[in-house]
Amino acid sequence: MINKGYGDQRKLWWMKNDEKMNIENDMLSDDKFADLCRLEIEALHRFIEAWMNASIEKTETIFERFSNALDNDFIIIDPYGNSKTKNEIIKSFWEAYGIHPKSFRIKIKNFHPRIALNNYFMATYEEWQSGAEESGRLSTIVFKMSTLNNKISWYHLHETTIRL
């Protein structure tokens, strides 16, 4: 069962996320691993929202929140079946700064843990975007826990369009 009590952690802004993602203990329960991954999903999407609606500055330092979250072997498969590597998605997101209106929002819903195995965790969630138009994606994410610094990273993401 997943611990749904996030307390004050949910109120933290994305810049505090790196502090939350560092873990004191080498051993994590499945529930804590799930909580950590859910917080990361929510936090990175808050960053993406702010980046794409230009409510934050476009600097390399700020953008590191996005690029540092991705594992070096990260791959994304978008709703159209195209796959991109870490370097390709970083370039694409850098260029996507401010492409949406200020009203652009992202909501994460229906987070469902699937499996935690060794240093990997898989879950599904829905990403709902609104602003100029509304769209939804069902995403399957695999996170990888580093054994060197106890930090999670986005390892594999597969997105599928939700028909409205």
MIPAVO-903210 format. One record per atom (N, C-alpha, C, CB): residue in three letters; x, y, z. Coordinates in steps of 0.001 Angstrom, whole numbers, padded with zeros to 6 digits, always signed. Glycine has a CB too. Layout:
<recs>
ALAXYZ/...
</recs>
This chain:
<recs>
MET+000841-001178+000000/MET+000000+000000+000000/MET+000887+001242+000000/MET-000957-000003+001218/ILE+000455+002279-000645/ILE+001230+003502-000780/ILE+000870+004478+000317/ILE+001006+004137-002148/ASN+001878+005071+000906/ASN+001667+006106+001919/ASN+001218+007371+001218/ASN+002961+006361+002758/LYS-000008+007821+001484/LYS-000550+008989+000807/LYS-000398+010255+001626/LYS-001997+008769+000483/GLY+000183+010189+002799/GLY+000333+011368+003642/GLY+001636+012083+003348/GLY+000266+010985+005112/TYR+001580+013138+002555/TYR+002784+013852+002172/TYR+003071+015018+003085/TYR+002673+014331+000762/GLY+002096+015425+003905/GLY+002315+016528+004823/GLY+002793+017768+004107/GLY+003306+016136+005880/ASP+003744+018468+004706/ASP+004233+019731+004167/ASP+005115+019552+002936/ASP+004996+020472+005226/GLN+005554+018338+002634/GLN+006436+018127+001490/GLN+005797+018567+000190/GLN+006829+016675+001397/ARG+004478+018420+000052/ARG+003813+018755-001196/ARG+003830+020247-001460/ARG+002392+018253-001179/LYS+004062+021064-000440/LYS+004045+022510-000593/LYS+005384+023058-001087/LYS+003677+023159+000720/LEU+006416+022228-001091/LEU+007740+022689-001476/LEU+007792+022941-002976/LEU+008809+021668-001065/TRP+008439+023991-003380/TRP+008601+024346-004791/TRP+009682+023480-005408/TRP+008948+025845-004953/TRP+009710+023400-006704/TRP+010595+022480-007414/TRP+012058+022674-007109/TRP+010390+022616-008866/MET+012505+023869-006781/MET+013931+024074-006518/MET+014387+023333-005262/MET+014231+025564-006379/LYS+013478+023040-004363/LYS+013813+022286-003157/LYS+013853+020789-003438/LYS+012808+022584-002046/ASN+013463+020400-004631/ASN+013303+018999-004950/ASN+014596+018205-004804/ASN+012780+018859-006339/ASP+015730+018768-005193/ASP+016988+018031-005078/ASP+017269+017664-003626/ASP+018150+018856-005648/GLU+016905+018528-002704/GLU+017097+018221-001294/GLU+016189+017062-000880/GLU+016819+019464-000425/LYS+014949+017048-001382/LYS+014024+015977-001035/LYS+014456+014662-001661/LYS+012609+016329-001477/MET+015078+014713-002822/MET+015403+013496-003546/MET+016618+012775-002955/MET+015654+013818-005001/ASN+017435+013477-002204/ASN+018566+012822-001571/ASN+018063+012034-000373/ASN+019648+013850-001148/ILE+018517+010821-000236/ILE+017993+009915+000766/ILE+019082+009592+001777/ILE+017452+008630+000114/GLU+018683+009557+003028/GLU+019636+009300+004109/GLU+020037+007827+004167/GLU+019040+009730+005450/ASN+019091+006930+003987/ASN+019352+005504+004164/ASN+019503+004805+002830/ASN+018239+004854+004967/ASP+020334+003771+002823/ASP+020512+002997+001609/ASP+019288+002139+001315/ASP+021749+002125+001719/MET+018574+001717+002342/MET+017428+000837+002171/MET+016145+001653+002198/MET+017403-000249+003263/LEU+015324+001499+001188/LEU+014040+002189+001096/LEU+012926+001159+001048/LEU+013988+003113-000148/SER+011856+001416+001772/SER+010688+000558+001622/SER+010044+000884+000277/SER+009672+000753+002809/ASP+009234-000032-000218/ASP+008534+000206-001480/ASP+007651+001441-001374/ASP+007691-001018-001872/ASP+006986+001622-000216/ASP+006124+002798-000033/ASP+006923+004093-000101/ASP+005386+002715+001306/LYS+008100+004125+000531/LYS+008912+005345+000497/LYS+009462+005592-000898/LYS+010063+005254+001504/PHE+009845+004534-001590/PHE+010315+004661-002961/PHE+009187+005231-003826/PHE+010800+003286-003511/ALA+007970+004729-003636/ALA+006812+005223-004384/ALA+006543+006688-004065/ALA+005569+004378-004071/ASP+006601+007051-002792/ASP+006384+008450-002395/ASP+007421+009362-003036/ASP+006435+008593-000863/LEU+008655+008930-003006/LEU+009748+009710-003579/LEU+009538+009919-005080/LEU+011095+009015-003321/CYS+009122+008873-005771/CYS+008900+008961-007215/CYS+007704+009851-007532/CYS+008688+007564-007810/ARG+006646+009746-006754/ARG+005480+010608-006984/ARG+005846+012076-006790/ARG+004327+010222-006038/LEU+006595+012372-005728/LEU+007034+013750-005493/LEU+007884+014263-006659/LEU+007830+013841-004177/GLU+008749+013420-007192/GLU+009592+013816-008310/GLU+008757+014081-009556/GLU+010638+012742-008594/ILE+007771+013239-009827/ILE+006889+013448-010983/ILE+006192+014801-010857/ILE+005838+012302-011097/GLU+005623+015065-009698/GLU+004912+016327-009486/GLU+005862+017519-009591/GLU+004220+016326-008116/ALA+007026+017405-008984/ALA+007980+018517-008969/ALA+008524+018823-010364/ALA+009134+018203-008024/LEU+008888+017792-011122/LEU+009440+018053-012453/LEU+008369+018635-013377/LEU+010022+016760-013059/HIS+007133+018200-013214/HIS+006071+018767-014043/HIS+005741+020211-013656/HIS+004820+017910-013938/ARG+005924+020573-012386/ARG+005789+021988-012012/ARG+006863+022812-012709/ARG+005886+022167-010473/PHE+008068+022257-012788/PHE+009142+022940-013509/PHE+008792+023058-014996/PHE+010484+022187-013328/ILE+008352+021964-015613/ILE+008024+021975-017040/ILE+006941+023011-017329/ILE+007563+020576-017503/GLU+005930+023053-016490/GLU+004862+024051-016643/GLU+005441+025467-016615/GLU+003799+023887-015526/ALA+006259+025751-015609/ALA+006848+027083-015463/ALA+007788+027416-016620/ALA+007602+027182-014138/TRP+008517+026431-017112/TRP+009430+026627-018238/TRP+008652+026943-019513/TRP+010307+025378-018445/MET+007620+026167-019745/MET+006878+026309-021006/MET+005954+027521-021036/MET+006068+025067-021259/ASN+005568+028039-019870/ASN+004756+029263-019881/ASN+005602+030486-019508/ASN+003563+029126-018908/ALA+006901+030302-019457/ALA+007876+031382-019216/ALA+007625+032141-017919/ALA+007856+032357-020371/SER+007169+031431-016889/SER+006995+032094-015598/SER+008266+032020-014746/SER+005826+031467-014842/ILE+009317+031407-015293/ILE+010654+031431-014692/ILE+011625+031921-015755/ILE+011076+030013-014144/GLU+012809+032316-015302/GLU+013821+032799-016245/GLU+014400+031662-017074/GLU+014941+033517-015500/LYS+014844+031997-018259/LYS+015521+031035-019124/LYS+017019+031169-018902/LYS+015152+031258-020629/THR+017516+030392-017942/THR+018955+030362-017694/THR+019406+028907-017637/THR+019319+031115-016372/GLU+020659+028685-017912/GLU+021188+027324-017839/GLU+021131+026793-016416/GLU+022626+027280-018359/THR+021359+027654-015439/THR+021319+027236-014041/THR+019926+026739-013664/THR+021737+028394-013124/ILE+018903+027479-014032/ILE+017533+027059-013735/ILE+017181+025796-014509/ILE+016536+028182-014070/PHE+017624+025719-015757/PHE+017305+024573-016606/PHE+017953+023282-016108/PHE+017744+024848-018032/GLU+018998+023383-015306/GLU+019654+022191-014762/GLU+018696+021330-013953/GLU+020834+022592-013895/ARG+017640+021946-013404/ARG+016639+021157-012674/ARG+016064+020069-013584/ARG+015500+022072-012137/PHE+015865+020409-014842/PHE+015345+019444-015809/PHE+016437+018479-016267/PHE+014745+020172-017018/SER+017531+019012-016751/SER+018572+018151-017339/SER+019205+017214-016309/SER+019658+019009-017980/ASN+019352+017662-015068/ASN+019941+016814-014028/ASN+018992+015728-013540/ASN+020372+017663-012858/ALA+017702+015869-013811/ALA+016726+014865-013377/ALA+016762+013610-014238/ALA+015331+015453-013401/LEU+017303+013734-015451/LEU+017296+012625-016398/LEU+018565+011794-016288/LEU+017136+013145-017819/ASP+018395+010490-016255/ASP+019525+009571-016256/ASP+020283+009726-017574/ASP+019051+008098-016052/ASN+021565+009457-017566/ASN+022353+009553-018806/ASN+021812+008630-019898/ASN+023822+009213-018527/ASP+021190+007515-019512/ASP+020622+006572-020470/ASP+019117+006788-020671/ASP+020882+005145-020008/PHE+018602+007959-020274/PHE+017174+008257-020390/PHE+016691+008148-021831/PHE+016880+009652-019852/ILE+015480+007619-021962/ILE+014793+007581-023256/ILE+013322+007900-023007/ILE+014963+006177-023965/ILE+012747+008659-023925/ILE+011316+008940-023889/ILE+010713+008479-025208/ILE+011036+010461-023639/ILE+009547+007870-025092/ILE+008754+007529-026273/ILE+007504+008389-026190/ILE+008404+005971-026344/ASP+007356+009296-027139/ASP+006246+010251-027086/ASP+004952+009614-027583/ASP+006573+011499-027917/PRO+003830+010332-027472/PRO+002543+009758-027886/PRO+002467+009359-029357/PRO+001458+010732-027600/TYR+003393+009842-030172/TYR+003402+009514-031598/TYR+004323+008344-031933/TYR+003818+010723-032398/GLY+004964+007783-030906/GLY+005848+006645-031110/GLY+007286+007009-031405/GLY+005334+005821-032208/ASN+007628+008305-031327/ASN+009007+008738-031560/ASN+009804+008605-030265/ASN+009051+010205-032086/SER+011020+008115-030373/SER+011868+008018-029181/SER+012969+009074-029248/SER+012484+006594-029053/LYS+013300+009596-028064/LYS+014371+010585-027948/LYS+015265+010216-026780/LYS+013798+012015-027769/THR+016539+010498-026935/THR+017519+010287-025877/THR+017551+011510-024952/THR+018926+010014-026480/LYS+018335+011415-023918/LYS+018479+012540-022988/LYS+018918+013802-023727/LYS+019492+012199-021878/ASN+019951+013714-024532/ASN+020459+014901-025224/ASN+019426+015493-026171/ASN+021723+014559-025994/GLU+018673+014643-026844/GLU+017648+015132-027772/GLU+016509+015825-027037/GLU+017097+013981-028608/ILE+016063+015260-025914/ILE+014953+015863-025185/ILE+015391+017146-024486/ILE+014385+014873-024166/ILE+016635+017194-024034/ILE+017146+018428-023416/ILE+017152+019560-024447/ILE+018583+018208-022840/LYS+017643+019280-025639/LYS+017650+020294-026698/LYS+016229+020742-027027/LYS+018341+019750-027964/SER+015325+019786-027145/SER+013934+020076-027472/SER+013273+020940-026391/SER+013153+018772-027654/PHE+013494+020604-025125/PHE+012893+021375-024037/PHE+013511+022760-023901/PHE+013033+020624-022730/TRP+014800+022870-024117/TRP+015445+024186-024067/TRP+014773+025122-025083/TRP+016980+024065-024357/GLU+014534+024598-026268/GLU+013914+025389-027339/GLU+012415+025624-027098/GLU+014115+024689-028684/ALA+011788+024857-026214/ALA+010353+024980-025950/ALA+010038+026042-024893/ALA+009795+023641-025506/TYR+011053+026760-024451/TYR+010821+027786-023430/TYR+009771+028793-023917/TYR+012146+028514-023078/GLY+008746+029000-023094/GLY+007743+030019-023364/GLY+006811+029740-024530/GLY+008413+031283-023602/ILE+006726+028500-025006/ILE+005875+028230-026174/ILE+004386+028214-025840/ILE+006259+026906-026793/HIS+004061+028143-024553/HIS+002659+028128-024139/HIS+002296+029447-023472/HIS+002383+026950-023184/PRO+000996+029783-023475/PRO+000561+031016-022807/PRO+000710+030895-021288/PRO-000905+031338-023174/LYS+000651+032029-020609/LYS+000775+032053-019143/LYS-000274+031171-018474/LYS+000650+033487-018623/SER-001392+030941-019148/SER-002474+030127-018584/SER-002181+028624-018641/SER-003769+030417-019321/PHE-001078+028222-019287/PHE-000724+026806-019428/PHE-000503+026176-018057/PHE+000541+026643-020303/ARG-001150+025029-017828/ARG-001023+024300-016574/ARG-000872+022815-016853/ARG-002237+024557-015665/ILE-000203+022126-015918/ILE-000077+020671-015959/ILE-000557+020131-014619/ILE+001404+020224-016259/LYS-001430+019136-014679/LYS-001882+018446-013474/LYS-001527+016972-013602/LYS-003417+018636-013251/ILE-001033+016420-012514/ILE-000720+014996-012452/ILE-001837+014316-011660/ILE+000695+014738-011794/LYS-002378+013258-012236/LYS-003474+012532-011595/LYS-003227+011030-011678/LYS-004826+012893-012251/ASN-003904+010313-010823/ASN-003962+008846-010877/ASN-002596+008167-010916/ASN-004745+008425-012077/PHE-001756+008545-009976/PHE-000453+007893-009816/PHE-000688+006475-009292/PHE+000481+008710-008841/HIS-000120+005487-009997/HIS-000261+004095-009586/HIS+001099+003401-009612/HIS-001266+003355-010499/PRO+001633+003060-008447/PRO+002878+002285-008412/PRO+002654+000915-009037/PRO+003395+002137-006959/ARG+003604+000444-009788/ARG+003484-000860-010440/ARG+004447-001871-009834/ARG+003740-000731-011940/ILE+005743-001510-009767/ILE+006711-002457-009218/ILE+007962-001714-008762/ILE+007073-003541-010262/ALA+008529-002167-007669/ALA+009839-001702-007211/ALA+010744-002923-007184/ALA+009760-000999-005787/LEU+011852-002839-007879/LEU+012757-003977-007980/LEU+014185-003464-007944/LEU+012492-004798-009276/ASN+014911-003878-006923/ASN+016285-003424-006736/ASN+016324-001898-006757/ASN+017216-004013-007829/ASN+017013-001314-007706/ASN+017130+000146-007775/ASN+016214+000765-008822/ASN+018558+000531-008069/TYR+015182+000056-009215/TYR+014251+000554-010225/TYR+012831+000591-009670/TYR+014306-000319-011492/PHE+012084+001571-010152/PHE+010692+001710-009737/PHE+009868+002093-010958/PHE+010540+002773-008597/MET+008760+001385-011164/MET+007896+001685-012300/MET+006516+002092-011792/MET+007793+000466-013255/ALA+005937+003094-012459/ALA+004605+003578-012106/ALA+003918+004105-013354/ALA+004680+004677-011016/THR+002608+004303-013235/THR+001854+004991-014270/THR+001199+006212-013649/THR+000793+004054-014920/TYR+000944+007197-014467/TYR+000239+008400-014025/TYR-000350+009083-015247/TYR+001189+009368-013245/GLU-001322+009949-014982/GLU-001904+010760-016044/GLU-001356+012172-015939/GLU-003454+010760-015966/GLU-001050+012748-017089/GLU-000606+014144-017182/GLU-001659+014889-017991/GLU+000834+014267-017847/TRP-002272+015886-017361/TRP-003303+016683-018021/TRP-002789+018087-018223/TRP-004614+016696-017204/GLN-002787+018535-019479/GLN-002332+019879-019829/GLN-003536+020729-020221/GLN-001290+019833-020984/SER-003538+021970-019745/SER-004599+022905-020128/SER-003977+024268-020388/SER-005701+022998-019024/GLY-004709+025089-021057/GLY-004249+026423-021455/GLY-004970+026777-022726/GLY-002693+026481-021649/ALA-004249+026782-023835/ALA-004882+027039-025130/ALA-005829+025895-025495/ALA-003812+027224-026232/GLU-005451+024669-025150/GLU-006310+023506-025374/GLU-006014+022478-024295/GLU-006092+022900-026799/GLU-006937+021535-024095/GLU-006738+020504-023083/GLU-006316+019206-023744/GLU-008016+020295-022253/SER-005360+018527-023106/SER-004922+017222-023595/SER-004484+016373-022409/SER-003766+017368-024630/GLY-004529+015071-022608/GLY-004130+014150-021558/GLY-003195+013088-022085/GLY-005343+013505-020932/ARG-002326+012624-021192/ARG-001391+011555-021541/ARG-001355+010546-020403/ARG+000034+012119-021827/LEU-001355+009298-020754/LEU-001107+008238-019793/LEU+000365+007883-019931/LEU-002047+006983-020029/SER+001079+007996-018831/SER+002531+007797-018882/SER+002950+006622-018018/SER+003263+009063-018432/THR+003917+005881-018521/THR+004584+004839-017748/THR+006018+005304-017554/THR+004514+003425-018467/ILE+006432+005368-016298/ILE+007762+005862-015956/ILE+008559+004783-015234/ILE+007664+007127-015087/VAL+009835+004713-015547/VAL+010767+003884-014791/VAL+011815+004829-014227/VAL+011419+002748-015686/PHE+011955+004816-012906/PHE+012999+005581-012229/PHE+014144+004648-011866/PHE+012443+006289-010964/LYS+015320+005222-011796/LYS+016514+004476-011412/LYS+017130+005169-010195/LYS+017542+004386-012601/MET+017445+004388-009176/MET+018090+004910-007977/MET+019596+004709-008109/MET+017542+004214-006691/SER+020348+005789-007985/SER+021802+005692-008048/SER+022330+005065-006763/SER+022438+007085-008276/THR+023231+004117-006905/THR+023846+003514-005729/THR+024995+004375-005217/THR+024344+002101-006050/LEU+025421+005356-006015/LEU+026518+006227-005608/LEU+026061+007380-004717/LEU+027210+006777-006828/ASN+024914+008014-005096/ASN+024486+009191-004332/ASN+023056+009106-003831/ASN+024635+010417-005169/ASN+022430+007930-003955/ASN+021057+007727-003473/ASN+020079+008757-004023/ASN+021030+007771-001962/LYS+020189+009063-005294/LYS+019292+010011-005950/LYS+018565+009286-007072/LYS+020074+011249-006498/ILE+017267+009597-007222/ILE+016531+008961-008316/ILE+016665+009791-009577/ILE+015044+008777-007949/SER+016589+009097-010693/SER+016619+009785-011984/SER+015584+009142-012905/SER+018049+009729-012622/TRP+015116+009938-013853/TRP+014175+009468-014869/TRP+014961+008596-015842/TRP+013465+010671-015615/TYR+014568+007327-015963/TYR+015298+006376-016782/TYR+014577+006064-018094/TYR+015524+005103-016006/HIS+013248+005879-018023/HIS+012467+005524-019206/HIS+011063+006094-019036/HIS+012425+003970-019420/LEU+010563+006771-020060/LEU+009221+007352-020034/LEU+008522+007033-021339/LEU+009274+008886-019799/HIS+007305+006484-021229/HIS+006491+006176-022406/HIS+005148+006860-022223/HIS+006319+004623-022608/GLU+004794+007715-023174/GLU+003549+008491-023111/GLU+002574+008038-024183/GLU+003836+009992-023265/THR+001302+007951-023807/THR+000232+007594-024737/THR-000871+008625-024598/THR-000308+006150-024468/THR-001389+009112-025702/THR-002461+010107-025682/THR-003731+009502-025101/THR-002728+010650-027101/ILE-004380+010274-024214/ILE-005697+009917-023703/ILE-006714+010643-024565/ILE-005859+010287-022177/ARG-007580+009900-025182/ARG-008602+010514-026040/ARG-009662+011140-025157/ARG-009240+009468-027011/LEU-009972+012391-025445/LEU-010985+013112-024675/LEU-012387+012793-025144/LEU-010747+014599-024760/
</recs>
